[in-house]
Amino acid sequence: MTARKFSREQGLDFYETSAKSGHNVETAFLEAVVVIVVVVVVVVVVVVVVVVVVVVVVVVVVFLQLLLLLLLM
């Protein structure tokens, strides 16, 4: 099985490169960088969303506790 066929079957990108001539080295590197940046951005967005949700839940819980305290007075 060739590397090209294996990568196609696995749904992976395949770049035939040459260290000697530099053919496709920059393209392969830049594609990898793009994938890494996209993954990092997605992770950061997910973390921010989780933090916002936690803060909102805490604020709502505190508000409800204060409301309950006022109603019980």
N, C-alpha and C positions, 0 to 999 in steps of 0.2 A: 504494500500500500504506500502510495506517495504522500508526502507531507501536504500537498495541495488537496488531494482527495480526502485525506483525514480531516483537514481543517474545514473543508466544505461540509462533510458529514456531521461535524460537531457544531456547525454554525459559527465558525471562527473566521476572522480575517486572515488572509495569507499574503505575505509580502516576501517575494523572492529578493534577497538583498545580497550585496557583495561588500565585504569589508575592504577588499582591495581597491575596487573602483568607487565605492561609496554609493553604488546604485541602490535606490529606494531606502537607504538607511534613514535619511531625514524624514521621509514620508512615514515610515513605520514608527519612528520615535514620536513624531507629532500626533499620529493617530492614538498612540498609547497615552500620551499626555492628555489629549482630549477626553479619552475615556476616564482617566483618573480624575480630571477636573470635574467632569459631570457627576461621577460617583460622590466626590467630596461635597459638591454643591447640594446634591440630593440628601446626603446625610445631615448636612448643616440645616437644611430646610426642615427635615423631619424633627431634628432636635429642637429647633425653635418652635415648631408647632406643638410639640409635646410640652415644652416649658410654658408656653402661653396657655395651653389647656389646663395644666396643673395650677397655674396662677389663678385662672378664672374659677376653677373649682374651689380653691382655697378662699377666694374672695366671697363666693356664693355661700360657702359653709359658714364663714365668719358672719356674714350678713344675716343668715338664717338663725344663727345662735343669738345674735344681738336682738333680732326681732322676737325670738322666743323669750328671751330674758325680759324684754319690755312688756310682752303680753302677760307674763307671769307676775309682774309687779302689781 
